[in-house]
Amino acid sequence: MDCRAAPSPARTSTTPANRRRGSPVLAAALALALTACGGGSGDEGTAGAAGGAANPTPTESVRTVRVVTLEAGELRATRRATATVRPARESRVAAGANGRVAELLAREGTLVAAGDPLVRLDDAALRRSLDGAELAREQARINVERAQRSREDTIAQAEAAARAAEGNLALALRQYEEAEALLAVGAVASADVQALRAQRDQAESAALQARDALARSRRAEGEDIALLDLQLRQAEVQVRQAREAVDEAVVRAPFDGEVAELFTEVGEFIAAGSPVARVLGSGAQLASFSVPPEDAPRIEALGTVSVAWAGREIPATVTFVERQAQQSRLATITATLGEGAPPVASGSVAEVRYEVVLGEGLVVPSGALSADAGRTYVFLVAGDDEAPVARRVEVRVVVESGNRAVVLGVPDGSLEVGAVVVSPRPLDVRDGTRVRVVEVGAADTP
């Protein structure tokens, strides 16, 4: 009997009685037909009550899945930070002398070259000091020249006296020696010889005193002149200082750049060391930004970042990393904008983009991961090609970013490169579920 051809019960009469009860004959025929269909069914039917046989096991269903092949790789992420752009050279130019502001030679926004004047102070008092220093130097020079001339005259006189004393000594010595010879033959009296000996001794004493006077004259004159030379050098130093003070009355730009700000006006008194202007250098520019401390070594190793400003991407080289002891949550990084980059207005806020490697290992899509009782799993496709099944493998997530993750098998070695993993994992796929693969992708595909 073909159950699919079993007739449907005939419609009953439209009378109220027939709608409530139906026909007894049609009801019995329908019961016999249903019994015959149930007894003739194959896998899905049930055995008749009269036979008493058990129900057969239903055929196991096959789940259609998509899979990915695991590959070893890196999980990278692009992060962003807010940076402030400033010139590499910036100076708060200070006055080098005291004085009242006489003239402002540059205003905010003026482009200046190194050495260009910015502010001029009233230098009348400074010039008077310079004149006084120059007079003191001239006086010291005259004293030195006069002492040198006096030294020459004094030494000449001392040398003449010494020569005279030496001549007298030689004469007295010769006369004494001749008297000694005559005394030996009795040609002269002994008293005359004694008198000549006394004259010789006096001449020796006078010669000794003349030599000592000459030496003292040379030494004294040399010391006096040395002292006067020292005074002259001191006067020259004072002149240089006074001249420098006059030059400092004009405050000049230390390098090429732009005057960003003036801190004074005409008529104000400025003390030496007080800032009068802020100058921004026109050379290289720096971008400073803060990142988490764990990103600092990665950026330092990478060496470059990208600075986005006004719709342009500007490459920058990392030049300095500052890890603040009192701010453990942030590290400040300074990068130099590349040469040839368009100038950025000082103080502008830009966006820094940098790429970091979060982890290395087996890369899987996040959709392949499932959690159960605090543990994370993936489902491998195992078995032969005729009857593949899903096998649950525990993994440890090293790092996760976006829609990908780096994982390690638990225990180590339970998950290897080339393994086929169900991704995304349907909720009804469990350990041991028979699967049929319809699409194979790469695990590192975003």
C-alpha positions as CSV (number, residue, x, y, z in Angstrom):
1,M,0.0,0.0,0.0
2,D,1.4,3.4,-1.0
3,C,1.1,5.6,2.1
4,R,1.7,8.7,0.1
5,A,-1.5,7.9,-1.9
6,A,-3.6,7.3,1.2
7,P,-6.9,9.1,0.7
8,S,-7.7,12.0,3.0
9,P,-11.0,11.6,4.9
10,A,-14.0,12.8,3.0
11,R,-15.6,16.0,4.0
12,T,-18.6,15.3,6.3
13,S,-21.9,16.8,5.8
14,T,-22.2,20.4,6.6
15,T,-25.1,19.7,9.0
16,P,-24.3,20.4,12.7
17,A,-24.6,16.8,13.7
18,N,-22.1,15.5,11.1
19,R,-19.6,18.2,12.0
20,R,-19.6,17.1,15.6
21,R,-19.3,13.3,15.2
22,G,-18.2,12.4,11.6
23,S,-18.8,9.1,9.9
24,P,-17.9,5.8,11.8
25,V,-17.0,4.1,8.5
26,L,-14.5,6.7,7.4
27,A,-12.9,6.8,10.8
28,A,-12.2,3.0,10.7
29,A,-10.8,3.2,7.2
30,L,-8.4,6.0,8.2
31,A,-7.1,4.0,11.2
32,L,-6.4,0.9,9.1
33,A,-4.4,3.1,6.6
34,L,-2.3,4.7,9.3
35,T,-1.5,1.3,10.8
36,A,-0.4,-0.1,7.4
37,C,1.9,2.9,6.8
38,G,3.6,2.6,10.2
39,G,4.3,-1.1,9.8
40,G,5.9,-0.6,6.3
41,S,8.3,2.3,7.2
42,G,12.0,1.8,7.0
43,D,14.4,3.9,9.2
44,E,11.9,6.3,10.5
45,G,8.8,4.1,11.3
46,T,8.1,2.3,14.4
47,A,7.2,-1.4,14.8
48,G,3.6,-2.4,15.3
49,A,2.3,-3.0,18.7
50,A,1.4,-6.6,17.8
51,G,5.0,-7.4,16.7
52,G,6.5,-6.0,20.0
53,A,9.9,-5.1,18.2
54,A,12.2,-2.2,19.5
55,N,12.6,1.1,17.6
56,P,15.8,1.3,15.4
57,T,18.6,4.0,16.1
58,P,18.0,7.2,13.9
59,T,20.6,7.9,11.3
60,E,23.4,10.4,12.6
61,S,23.1,13.9,11.0
62,V,26.1,15.5,9.2
63,R,26.8,19.2,9.9
64,T,28.1,21.5,7.2
65,V,31.0,23.7,8.4
66,R,33.6,26.1,7.1
67,V,37.2,25.7,8.2
68,V,40.5,27.5,8.3
69,T,44.1,26.1,8.1
70,L,46.3,27.3,11.0
71,E,49.4,29.1,10.2
72,A,52.2,30.6,12.3
73,G,52.4,34.4,12.2
74,E,52.3,37.7,14.1
75,L,49.3,39.5,15.4
76,R,49.8,43.2,14.8
77,A,47.7,46.2,15.7
78,T,47.7,49.8,14.6
79,R,47.3,52.2,17.5
80,R,46.8,55.9,17.6
81,A,48.0,58.7,20.0
82,T,47.6,62.4,20.1
83,A,50.8,64.3,19.4
84,T,51.8,68.0,19.8
85,V,54.1,69.3,17.1
86,R,56.8,71.8,18.1
87,P,60.1,73.0,16.6
88,A,63.2,71.2,17.5
89,R,64.8,74.5,18.5
90,E,62.9,77.0,20.7
91,S,64.4,79.8,22.8
92,R,63.3,82.3,25.3
93,V,65.7,85.0,24.4
94,A,66.9,87.0,27.5
95,A,68.5,90.4,27.8
96,G,72.2,90.4,28.6
97,A,72.2,93.9,30.2
98,N,70.1,96.1,32.4
99,G,68.2,98.9,30.7
100,R,65.0,100.4,29.6
101,V,63.4,99.3,26.3
102,A,64.0,101.9,23.7
103,E,62.8,100.2,20.6
104,L,61.1,96.9,19.4
105,L,62.8,95.9,16.2
106,A,60.6,92.8,15.5
107,R,57.0,91.8,16.2
108,E,55.1,88.5,16.6
109,G,55.2,86.5,13.4
110,T,58.3,88.2,12.1
111,L,60.7,85.9,10.3
112,V,64.3,86.5,11.5
113,A,67.8,85.2,10.7
114,A,70.4,84.4,13.3
115,G,71.8,87.7,14.7
116,D,68.9,89.9,13.6
117,P,68.0,92.5,16.3
118,L,64.8,92.0,18.2
119,V,64.8,94.6,21.0
120,R,67.1,97.6,21.6
121,L,67.7,98.9,25.2
122,D,68.7,102.5,26.1
123,D,72.5,102.2,26.3
124,A,73.5,105.7,27.3
125,A,74.6,104.6,30.8
126,L,76.4,101.6,29.3
127,R,78.3,103.8,26.9
128,R,79.4,106.1,29.8
129,S,80.7,103.0,31.6
130,L,82.6,102.1,28.4
131,D,84.1,105.6,28.2
132,G,85.3,105.3,31.8
133,A,86.8,101.9,31.3
134,E,88.7,103.1,28.2
135,L,90.1,106.1,30.2
136,A,91.2,103.8,33.0
137,R,92.9,101.5,30.5
138,E,94.8,104.5,29.0
139,Q,95.9,105.6,32.4
140,A,97.2,102.2,33.2
141,R,99.1,102.1,29.9
142,I,100.8,105.4,30.6
143,N,101.8,104.2,34.0
144,V,103.5,101.2,32.5
145,E,105.3,103.2,29.9
146,R,106.5,105.7,32.5
147,A,107.7,102.9,34.8
148,Q,109.6,101.3,32.0
149,R,111.4,104.5,31.2
150,S,112.2,105.1,34.9
151,R,113.5,101.6,35.2
152,E,115.9,102.1,32.4
153,D,117.3,105.3,34.0
154,T,117.5,103.8,37.5
155,I,119.3,100.7,36.3
156,A,121.7,102.8,34.2
157,Q,122.6,104.8,37.3
158,A,123.1,101.7,39.4
159,E,125.2,100.1,36.8
160,A,127.4,103.2,36.6
161,A,127.9,103.3,40.4
162,A,128.7,99.6,40.3
163,R,131.3,100.1,37.6
164,A,132.9,103.0,39.6
165,A,133.1,100.9,42.7
166,E,134.7,98.1,40.9
167,G,137.3,100.6,39.4
168,N,138.1,101.9,42.9
169,L,138.5,98.4,44.2
170,A,140.8,97.5,41.4
171,L,143.0,100.6,42.0
172,A,143.1,100.0,45.8
173,L,144.1,96.4,45.3
174,R,146.9,97.3,42.9
175,Q,148.3,100.0,45.2
176,Y,148.2,97.6,48.1
177,E,150.0,94.9,46.2
178,E,152.8,97.3,45.1
179,A,153.2,98.5,48.7
180,E,153.6,95.0,49.9
181,A,156.4,94.4,47.3
182,L,158.2,97.6,48.4
183,L,157.9,96.7,52.0
184,A,159.7,93.5,51.4
185,V,162.8,95.4,50.2
186,G,162.4,98.2,52.9
187,A,161.5,100.9,50.4
188,V,158.2,101.8,52.2
189,A,157.1,102.2,55.7
190,S,154.9,99.6,57.3
191,A,152.3,102.2,58.2
192,D,151.9,103.2,54.6
193,V,151.2,99.5,53.8
194,Q,148.6,99.3,56.5
195,A,146.8,102.4,55.2
196,L,146.7,101.0,51.7
197,R,145.2,97.8,53.1
198,A,142.4,99.8,54.8
199,Q,141.7,101.5,51.5
200,R,141.5,98.2,49.7
201,D,139.0,96.9,52.3
202,Q,136.9,100.0,52.0
203,A,136.9,99.7,48.1
204,E,135.8,96.0,48.4
205,S,132.9,97.0,50.7
206,A,131.8,99.8,48.3
207,A,131.9,97.5,45.3
208,L,129.8,94.9,47.2
209,Q,127.2,97.6,48.1
210,A,127.1,98.8,44.5
211,R,126.5,95.3,43.1
212,D,123.7,94.8,45.7
213,A,122.1,98.1,44.8
214,L,122.2,97.2,41.1
215,A,120.5,93.9,41.8
216,R,117.8,95.4,44.0
217,S,117.2,98.1,41.4
218,R,116.6,95.6,38.7
219,R,114.4,93.4,40.9
220,A,112.3,96.3,42.3
221,E,111.8,97.9,38.9
222,G,110.7,94.6,37.4
223,E,108.2,94.0,40.2
224,D,106.7,97.5,39.8
225,I,106.4,97.1,36.1
226,A,104.8,93.6,36.5
227,L,102.2,95.1,38.9
228,L,101.5,98.0,36.5
229,D,101.1,95.4,33.6
230,L,98.5,93.6,35.7
231,Q,96.6,96.8,36.3
232,L,96.7,97.4,32.5
233,R,95.3,94.0,31.8
234,Q,92.5,94.5,34.3
235,A,91.6,97.8,32.6
236,E,91.5,96.0,29.3
237,V,89.1,93.4,30.7
238,Q,86.9,96.1,32.0
239,V,86.8,97.7,28.6
240,R,85.8,94.5,27.0
241,Q,83.1,93.9,29.5
242,A,81.8,97.4,29.0
243,R,81.8,97.0,25.3
244,E,80.0,93.7,25.5
245,A,77.4,95.3,27.8
246,V,76.8,97.9,25.1
247,D,76.5,95.2,22.5
248,E,74.1,93.3,24.8
249,A,71.8,96.4,24.8
250,V,70.6,95.0,21.5
251,V,68.9,91.6,21.9
252,R,69.4,89.4,18.9
253,A,67.8,86.2,17.5
254,P,69.9,83.2,18.4
255,F,69.0,81.3,15.2
256,D,66.8,81.4,12.1
257,G,63.2,81.2,12.9
258,E,60.0,83.1,13.7
259,V,59.2,85.5,16.6
260,A,56.4,83.7,18.4
261,E,55.9,86.1,21.3
262,L,57.3,89.3,22.9
263,F,57.4,89.8,26.6
264,T,58.1,93.5,26.8
265,E,57.0,96.9,25.5
266,V,58.8,100.2,24.9
267,G,59.5,102.0,28.1
268,E,59.7,99.0,30.4
269,F,62.8,98.3,32.4
270,I,64.5,95.0,31.7
271,A,67.0,93.3,34.1
272,A,69.8,91.2,32.8
273,G,68.6,87.6,32.3
274,S,64.9,88.5,31.9
275,P,63.3,87.0,28.8
276,V,62.2,89.5,26.2
277,A,61.0,87.2,23.3
278,R,60.3,83.6,22.3
279,V,61.8,82.5,19.0
280,L,60.8,79.3,17.2
281,G,63.5,77.7,15.0
282,S,62.7,77.1,11.3
283,G,64.5,73.8,11.1
284,A,63.4,70.3,12.1
285,Q,60.2,69.8,14.0
286,L,59.3,67.3,16.8
287,A,56.2,65.4,17.6
288,S,55.7,64.5,21.3
289,F,53.1,62.0,22.4
290,S,52.4,59.6,25.2
291,V,51.8,55.8,25.0
292,P,51.4,53.0,27.5
293,P,54.7,51.8,28.9
294,E,54.4,48.4,27.3
295,D,54.3,50.1,23.8
296,A,57.4,52.2,24.3
297,P,60.0,49.4,23.8
298,R,58.1,48.3,20.6
299,I,58.0,51.8,19.2
300,E,61.7,52.3,20.1
301,A,62.6,49.0,18.3
302,L,60.4,50.0,15.3
303,G,62.2,53.3,15.1
304,T,59.6,55.1,13.0
305,V,56.0,56.3,13.3
306,S,53.5,58.1,11.1
307,V,52.2,61.5,11.9
308,A,48.8,62.5,10.4
309,W,48.2,66.2,10.1
310,A,45.8,68.2,7.8
311,G,45.2,65.1,5.7
312,R,48.9,64.3,5.1
313,E,50.9,61.4,6.4
314,I,54.3,62.5,7.6
315,P,57.0,59.9,8.5
316,A,58.9,60.6,11.7
317,T,61.9,59.0,13.3
318,V,61.9,58.1,17.0
319,T,64.6,60.1,18.7
320,F,63.9,60.0,22.5
321,V,61.9,57.9,24.9
322,E,61.2,59.2,28.4
323,R,59.9,56.9,31.0
324,Q,58.5,59.0,33.8
325,A,59.1,57.6,37.2
326,Q,56.1,59.5,38.7
327,Q,53.8,58.6,35.8
328,S,54.1,54.8,35.5
329,R,51.0,54.6,33.2
330,L,52.5,56.6,30.4
331,A,55.8,57.0,28.5
332,T,56.6,60.1,26.5
333,I,58.1,59.6,23.1
334,T,59.6,62.3,20.9
335,A,59.9,61.8,17.1
336,T,61.6,64.0,14.5
337,L,59.5,64.8,11.4
338,G,61.2,63.7,8.2
339,E,63.2,66.0,6.1
340,G,61.3,67.7,3.3
341,A,58.0,67.3,5.2
342,P,55.7,70.3,5.0
343,P,56.0,72.7,7.9
344,V,53.4,72.2,10.7
345,A,52.2,75.1,12.7
346,S,53.9,75.1,16.2
347,G,51.6,73.7,18.8
348,S,49.4,71.9,16.3
349,V,47.7,68.7,17.4
350,A,48.3,65.7,15.2
351,E,47.6,62.0,15.2
352,V,50.4,59.5,15.5
353,R,49.9,56.0,14.1
354,Y,52.2,53.2,15.0
355,E,52.1,49.4,14.6
356,V,53.0,47.0,17.3
357,V,53.4,43.3,17.4
358,L,51.1,41.9,20.0
359,G,52.2,38.3,19.9
360,E,53.6,35.5,17.8
361,G,52.3,31.9,17.4
362,L,49.3,30.1,15.8
363,V,46.8,32.6,14.4
364,V,43.1,31.7,14.5
365,P,40.0,33.8,13.8
366,S,38.1,34.8,16.9
367,G,35.0,33.0,15.6
368,A,36.8,29.7,16.0
369,L,37.1,30.1,19.8
370,S,34.5,28.9,22.2
371,A,34.4,29.1,26.0
372,D,33.1,26.6,28.5
373,A,33.5,26.5,32.2
374,G,36.3,29.2,32.1
375,R,38.3,27.4,29.5
376,T,38.8,28.2,25.8
377,Y,38.6,25.6,23.0
378,V,38.8,25.2,19.2
379,F,37.3,22.4,17.2
380,L,39.7,20.5,14.9
381,V,38.5,18.5,11.9
382,A,39.8,15.0,12.5
383,G,39.4,11.6,11.0
384,D,39.5,10.4,7.4
385,D,38.1,12.1,4.5
386,E,35.1,9.7,4.4
387,A,33.9,10.4,7.9
388,P,35.5,13.6,9.4
389,V,34.4,14.6,12.9
390,A,35.0,17.7,15.1
391,R,37.3,17.2,18.0
392,R,37.5,19.8,20.8
393,V,41.0,20.9,21.8
394,E,41.8,23.3,24.7
395,V,43.9,26.3,23.9
396,R,45.4,29.2,25.8
397,V,44.9,32.7,24.2
398,V,48.1,34.6,24.2
399,V,46.7,37.8,22.8
400,E,43.6,38.8,20.9
401,S,42.9,41.9,18.7
402,G,40.1,42.6,16.4
403,N,38.8,39.4,14.9
404,R,42.0,37.3,15.3
405,A,43.9,35.7,18.2
406,V,47.2,34.0,18.8
407,V,46.8,30.7,20.7
408,L,48.8,27.8,22.1
409,G,47.5,24.3,22.5
410,V,47.0,22.8,26.0
411,P,49.1,20.8,26.6
412,D,52.0,22.1,24.4
413,G,52.1,20.5,21.0
414,S,48.4,19.6,20.9
415,L,47.9,22.2,18.2
416,E,50.3,22.5,15.2
417,V,50.7,24.5,12.0
418,G,48.5,23.0,9.3
419,A,45.7,21.9,11.5
420,V,42.2,22.4,10.2
421,V,39.9,24.3,12.6
422,V,36.2,24.9,12.3
423,S,35.6,28.7,11.9
424,P,33.1,30.1,12.6
425,R,32.0,27.3,14.9
426,P,28.2,26.6,14.8
427,L,26.6,26.3,18.2
428,D,25.4,22.7,17.4
429,V,28.9,21.4,16.6
430,R,30.2,19.6,19.6
431,D,33.0,17.1,20.3
432,G,32.4,14.1,18.0
433,T,30.0,15.8,15.6
434,R,30.2,14.5,12.1
435,V,31.0,17.4,9.7
436,R,31.2,18.1,6.0
437,V,33.7,20.8,4.9
438,V,32.3,23.2,2.3
439,E,34.9,26.1,2.4
440,V,38.6,26.3,3.4
441,G,40.2,29.6,4.3
442,A,43.4,31.0,5.9
443,A,43.6,31.6,9.6
444,D,45.4,34.9,9.1
445,T,42.7,36.4,6.8
446,P,41.1,39.3,8.6
